[in-house]
């Protein structure tokens, strides 16, 4: 049975009101809550999954956070990419241990953290942003998650190009991704995957037009993910009153050799029926 150790990131969930705390355990530190305080030294050495009591007797569950929980509860100075999207992005980009992944638009580092989790010690994440204040928050989040050594943060504008080449995947989370498609293509390995997130339909239209017109990209896809949670009380199972609906449009494309782009057509439109061979 694994026990909590100093330096671990732990998730503490109140049994009384489900309020959640994400903390790094440190000898001598104290977590203050409206249900009383918890001494870190009283948590260290306790098995995960057990209950911990505050000085007022309020009970908390001690858990190891999942990647989804790490992303959901990190410090934010900007909107993060929601876990419902980031998991799908990772699969569509083909990110795996050993991958080299580049992103433009670090933000608070939510997707950066998810990428860093997947690439393992043998992979690398390169994260660009034009705002140093945002990257400082992301650096802290990655450091607290113990993943900072897998990430190279760079202060720079995607419009000026990227230092890296032959990366396996590249993700653009920026206002005008269609303006940096040449730079993205130059950084991607041939056959690598480009991903983008845009929040509005006019941005989606602009991006799709630019991708279809670019000779270095093919197999363009656009998707949107909706997430509906359910109440889990057996006596009244039903959808929650609120749902995580539109968070952004996801666009993916493959980098191809420009001379071969004409031989790599886009996927059929929805109203085009594929014929069996």
C-alpha atoms as one frame of an Amber mdcrd trajectory, in Angstrom:
protein
   0.000   0.000   0.000   1.604   3.243  -1.152   1.999   5.961   1.444   2.218
   9.715   0.982   5.764  11.061   1.089   7.277  14.503   1.442   7.432  16.054
  -2.016   4.333  14.199  -3.263   1.524  16.156  -4.888  -1.651  15.073  -3.108
  -5.362  15.651  -3.588  -7.389  16.248  -0.433 -11.189  16.114  -0.794 -13.520
  17.134   2.019 -16.203  14.581   2.855 -18.395  17.404   4.148 -18.635  19.614
   1.055 -16.393  17.990  -1.604 -14.069  21.013  -1.582 -10.768  20.009  -3.144
  -7.187  20.969  -2.322  -4.112  20.148  -4.415  -0.897  20.490  -2.423   2.754
  19.421  -2.418   3.598  17.833   0.917   6.365  19.548   2.895   7.609  18.849
   6.399   6.412  21.567   8.756   3.773  22.992   6.382   0.091  23.462   7.226
  -3.026  23.416   5.061  -5.674  25.819   6.349  -9.286  25.137   5.348 -12.678
  26.419   6.503 -13.112  22.968   8.086  -9.944  23.272  10.158  -6.252  22.826
   9.448  -4.167  19.819   8.445  -0.505  19.451   9.347   1.502  18.054   6.435
   3.520  15.992   8.920   0.274  14.241   9.922  -0.405  13.395   6.255   3.087
  12.155   5.393   3.243   8.404   5.919  -0.510   7.889   5.591  -1.729   5.441
   2.916  -3.443   6.859  -0.144  -7.190   6.333  -0.070  -7.378   6.826   3.674
  -9.212   9.532   5.622  -7.371  12.380   7.345  -8.979  14.552  10.055  -8.457
  18.271  10.643  -8.021  19.651  14.153 -11.802  20.223  14.138 -12.533  16.601
  13.247 -13.530  17.234   9.619 -12.591  14.321   7.385 -10.705  14.496   4.094
  -9.813  11.714   1.673  -6.114  11.540   0.776  -5.658  10.689  -2.916  -3.042
  10.745  -5.653  -4.219  13.191  -8.330  -4.783  11.949 -11.856  -3.459  13.929
 -14.817  -6.997  15.225 -15.373  -7.139  16.498 -11.791  -3.689  18.061 -12.018
  -4.774  20.004 -15.101  -8.154  20.959 -13.635  -6.764  22.321 -10.368  -3.524
  24.010 -11.454  -2.994  27.727 -10.921  -4.527  29.712 -13.751  -3.758  33.148
 -15.078  -5.478  32.373 -18.382  -8.105  29.960 -19.682  -6.794  26.398 -19.878
  -7.610  23.745 -22.444 -10.141  21.512 -20.697  -9.241  17.879 -19.941 -12.124
  16.734 -22.165 -10.211  18.263 -25.074  -6.606  17.663 -24.008  -6.957  13.877
 -23.802  -8.413  13.773 -27.304  -5.730  16.157 -28.581  -3.025  13.835 -27.269
  -4.540  10.873 -29.119  -5.062  12.772 -32.368  -1.505  14.129 -32.313  -0.129
  10.655 -31.606   1.823  11.816 -28.557   3.575   8.913 -26.856   6.734   8.242
 -24.815   9.697   9.619 -26.753   7.684  12.121 -28.807   8.959  15.626 -29.503
   6.015  18.003 -29.209   5.904  21.729 -29.859   3.153  24.081 -28.713   2.598
  27.779 -29.342   0.522  29.376 -26.618   1.729  28.108 -23.229  -0.955  29.862
 -21.208  -1.106  28.476 -17.676   0.437  25.196 -18.815  -2.544  22.832 -18.661
  -1.895  21.200 -22.032   1.853  21.483 -21.445   1.432  19.374 -18.324  -0.601
  16.768 -20.216   1.990  16.614 -23.005   4.853  16.320 -20.498   3.091  13.435
 -18.762   2.801  11.513 -22.032   6.229  12.063 -23.625   8.053  10.442 -20.699
  11.681  11.026 -19.796  12.817  10.200 -23.333  10.580  12.808 -25.003  10.514
  16.591 -25.021   7.957  19.387 -25.011   8.844  22.803 -26.450   6.451  25.534
 -25.361   6.381  29.053 -26.849   4.518  32.099 -25.602   4.843  35.839 -26.069
   3.932  36.589 -22.446   6.536  36.015 -19.778   3.987  36.401 -16.959   1.958
  33.459 -18.280   5.011  31.277 -18.722   6.126  31.962 -15.161   2.825  30.496
 -13.941   3.226  27.505 -16.260   6.809  26.941 -15.112   5.640  26.845 -11.503
   2.794  24.447 -12.313   5.131  22.072 -14.171   7.736  22.276 -11.418   5.176
  21.440  -8.738   3.986  18.508 -10.838   7.569  17.236 -11.096   7.503  17.482
 -14.902   9.540  20.638 -15.555  12.617  18.730 -16.721  10.676  17.415 -19.728
   9.744  20.910 -20.956  11.722  23.665 -22.641   9.967  27.014 -22.264  10.738
  29.691 -24.834   9.654  33.320 -24.867   8.901  34.047 -28.503   6.331  34.706
 -31.192   5.297  31.856 -33.484   5.236  34.368 -36.319   9.032  34.542 -36.047
   9.307  30.789 -36.532  10.478  27.976 -34.286  13.999  26.827 -33.429  13.025
  23.156 -33.627  12.607  21.010 -36.724  11.316  17.481 -37.354   9.005  17.530
 -34.337   6.397  14.785 -34.232   3.467  17.031 -33.387   2.701  20.722 -33.098
  -0.250  22.416 -31.416  -1.347  26.023 -31.929  -3.467  27.650 -29.235  -3.427
  31.231 -30.463  -5.660  33.913 -31.918  -4.616  33.567 -35.581  -3.132  30.093
 -36.195  -3.676  30.462 -39.964  -1.011  33.183 -39.969   1.773  30.780 -38.904
   1.124  27.710 -41.041   4.400  28.150 -42.934   6.312  28.287 -39.655   4.433
  25.253 -38.337   5.161  23.258 -41.481   8.860  24.106 -41.254   8.987  22.762
 -37.697   7.023  19.562 -38.315   8.476  16.317 -39.543   7.014  15.142 -42.817
   3.864  13.255 -41.903   3.710  14.967 -38.495   0.423  16.147 -37.062  -0.712
  19.735 -36.642  -3.436  20.547 -34.126  -5.182  23.848 -33.434  -7.868  25.127
 -31.109 -10.060  28.113 -32.012 -13.150  29.228 -30.077 -15.294  30.883 -32.759
 -16.833  29.905 -36.094 -15.269  32.793 -37.993 -11.828  31.679 -36.769 -12.646
  28.106 -37.743 -13.649  29.203 -41.248 -10.474  31.269 -41.648  -8.271  28.410
 -40.462  -9.921  25.776 -42.649  -9.581  27.993 -45.703  -5.892  28.539 -45.019
  -5.199  24.849 -44.423  -6.965  23.759 -47.614  -5.020  26.380 -49.572  -1.643
  25.421 -48.055   0.305  22.900 -50.193   2.048  21.444 -47.148  -1.021  20.235
 -45.264  -3.591  17.570 -46.084  -6.276  15.452 -44.415  -7.888  18.385 -42.634
 -10.395  17.586 -39.884 -12.544  19.832 -37.666 -14.315  18.563 -34.550 -16.026
  19.671 -31.361 -16.367  17.716 -28.127 -19.255  18.003 -25.669 -19.209  16.509
 -22.186 -22.329  15.776 -20.136 -21.995  14.504 -16.583 -24.618  12.515 -14.687
 -25.750  12.613 -11.093 -24.631   9.323  -9.583 -27.071   8.876  -6.697 -28.771
   5.526  -7.457 -32.198   6.880  -6.470 -32.100   9.695  -9.055 -29.633   9.085
 -11.847 -30.011  11.848 -14.429 -27.893  14.407 -16.288 -26.368  17.238 -14.294
 -28.114  20.584 -14.640 -25.010  22.064 -16.274 -22.659  20.593 -18.839 -19.267
  21.405 -20.296 -20.424  22.182 -23.803 -18.523  24.321 -26.298 -14.955  25.073
 -25.269 -13.406  25.306 -28.724 -13.182  23.826 -32.195 -10.368  21.322 -32.692
  -8.671  21.243 -36.087  -6.108  18.671 -37.202  -4.044  18.202 -40.356  -1.044
  16.211 -41.587   2.162  17.799 -42.759   3.038  16.516 -46.233   5.742  17.199
 -48.805   4.326  20.093 -50.875   4.991  18.396 -54.234   2.973  15.421 -53.006
   0.070  17.430 -51.616  -2.010  16.938 -54.731  -1.642  13.202 -54.281  -2.847
  13.432 -50.667  -6.434  14.667 -50.890  -8.422  15.818 -47.902 -10.852  13.468
 -46.252 -14.227  13.222 -48.004 -16.838  15.799 -47.061 -19.733  14.593 -44.940
 -22.025  14.506 -47.965 -19.581  12.438 -49.991 -20.103   8.734 -49.520 -16.984
   6.605 -49.635 -17.243   3.778 -52.129 -15.975   0.303 -51.216 -13.119  -1.024
 -53.269
